[in-house]
Amino acid sequence: MQTGNNHTPVRTKPWNFGMLSTEEFGQQEKELVLGVLEKKRVFRYYGKDKEQSEAYRLEQLYRERTGAKYALAVNAGTSALVAALIGAGIGPGDEVIVPAYTYIATAAAVLIARAVPVIVEVDDSLTIDPQAFEDAITPHTKAVIPVHMRGVPCRMDAIMEVASRHGLLVIEDVAQANGGSYRGQALGSFGLAGCFSFQQYKLITAGEGGMIVTSDEKLYERANIYHDSAFVYWDMNEENREPTFPGENYRLSEINAALALAQSQRINTIVARLQSIKSAISQGIADLPDIRLQTIPDPQGDVSYSLVFYLPTVEMSQRFSRKLSDEGIPNGTINNNGFADRHIYKNWTYVMEKRGASERDTPWNCESYKGNVQYSPDMCPKTLDWLGRAIAIGLHQHMTEEDCGDVVRAIRKTAGVLS
Ligand SMILES: *Cc1c(COP(=O)(O)O)cnc(C)c1O
């Protein structure tokens, strides 16, 4: 590893790309946000002209993008998941299958809906393993949440096939894969509902915000009721066939909606850039014998802001990661990265310990729950193995050909020294 005269890093120029989302803030964002201030309308249900609302226009864009019949703007991705689960009728006594690698919010949403998350392995795509999903089904299972992690589409054909064979609902978590697709179909449109996030770390942002898309009228109406405790009173024109029940306040403000609208209009351009960047780098390292590129179930639908590859052992991946950093390319291993990453199930402390807001009444100990789900930090060894051997490099739409070349050269140099 220390071969003496390799002291000059491949990359000496600083590597300072901002976030995917906020780096794009420009004229369009300013115009739409200022437009809201000028209209003096920051609340979507103000007045009768609901079609002038930014939130309405945003919903319309997501209906068009996904082909879904309905869209409901909410104030966060977590809110979208909770309202979609409750909208789908999921609640006490139900088990919902989630992947071992996803943001903790996915599992939290299940618990907030009073259901029990069941954690299953991901495969080398770092998305839910369809076989592990099927193996985890019990008489209590009601739904599965495939999560398109790091912009990578899940194996939706296999997941939909298992779900339909067992009569299970599918709610897609598209928080990290806005703009992605699988076999030409927009992510979020496979399941009964798809849930997006506009938080700052996602592809595009509104600061905070989320979106539910669905073609199921009943889910849409129930999600509407849950997202606003007085929904039926604001939106009198909507004929609600579903009986009302108490909801929260998940409404999206017009300022956030305007920002999300400006940002969402950029998605296709950003994704096209990212795809060409990722494909150039992947091709440049595909022949390296010790490097195994992440399996992408459909490369054409990959949002492509994340490049992941695996080394043969955890120890090698850690050495590789350090060496690649020394070459001037920021990267990280995914497991054992020096902090308790809340995207990895073993760090979902309140889930692992089955803790709720009140110990007297949790989804696990409530009367309706007849199952017996167990959790432990080592319950998904395959997931921990993939994550432990993975090296991740964050890509950015502003990367040039030169930047891509630096990444390829640095990876090739590191691989040459380490093998
Ligand atoms: C960010 C994220 C969420 C939650 O979205 P928020 O807008 O932060 O509430 C849910 N699931 C995944 C996979 C995420 O990455």
Ligand as a Chemical Component Dictionary entry (heavy atoms), coordinates in Angstrom:
data_LIG
# 
_chem_comp.id                   LIG 
_chem_comp.type                 NON-POLYMER 
_chem_comp.pdbx_formal_charge   0 
_chem_comp.three_letter_code    LIG 
# 
loop_
_chem_comp_atom.comp_id 
_chem_comp_atom.atom_id 
_chem_comp_atom.alt_atom_id 
_chem_comp_atom.type_symbol 
_chem_comp_atom.charge 
_chem_comp_atom.model_Cartn_x 
_chem_comp_atom.model_Cartn_y 
_chem_comp_atom.model_Cartn_z 
_chem_comp_atom.pdbx_ordinal 
LIG C1 C1 C 0 -35.869 11.723 3.706 1  
LIG C2 C2 C 0 -36.557 10.425 3.727 2  
LIG C3 C3 C 0 -37.819 10.269 4.295 3  
LIG C4 C4 C 0 -38.504 11.360 5.075 4  
LIG O1 O1 O 0 -38.706 12.539 4.385 5  
LIG P1 P1 P 0 -38.838 13.909 5.211 6  
LIG O2 O2 O 0 -39.268 14.894 4.187 7  
LIG O3 O3 O 0 -37.505 14.225 5.805 8  
LIG O4 O4 O 0 -39.878 13.688 6.264 9  
LIG C5 C5 C 0 -38.441 9.039  4.203 10 
LIG N1 N1 N 0 -37.832 7.996  3.605 11 
LIG C6 C6 C 0 -36.614 8.091  3.068 12 
LIG C7 C7 C 0 -36.016 6.906  2.388 13 
LIG C8 C8 C 0 -35.920 9.302  3.123 14 
LIG O5 O5 O 0 -34.682 9.381  2.607 15 
# 
loop_
_chem_comp_bond.comp_id 
_chem_comp_bond.atom_id_1 
_chem_comp_bond.atom_id_2 
_chem_comp_bond.value_order 
_chem_comp_bond.pdbx_ordinal 
LIG C1 C2 SING 1  
LIG C2 C3 SING 2  
LIG C2 C8 DOUB 3  
LIG C3 C4 SING 4  
LIG C3 C5 DOUB 5  
LIG C4 O1 SING 6  
LIG O1 P1 SING 7  
LIG P1 O2 DOUB 8  
LIG P1 O3 SING 9  
LIG P1 O4 SING 10 
LIG C5 N1 SING 11 
LIG N1 C6 DOUB 12 
LIG C6 C7 SING 13 
LIG C6 C8 SING 14 
LIG C8 O5 SING 15 
# 
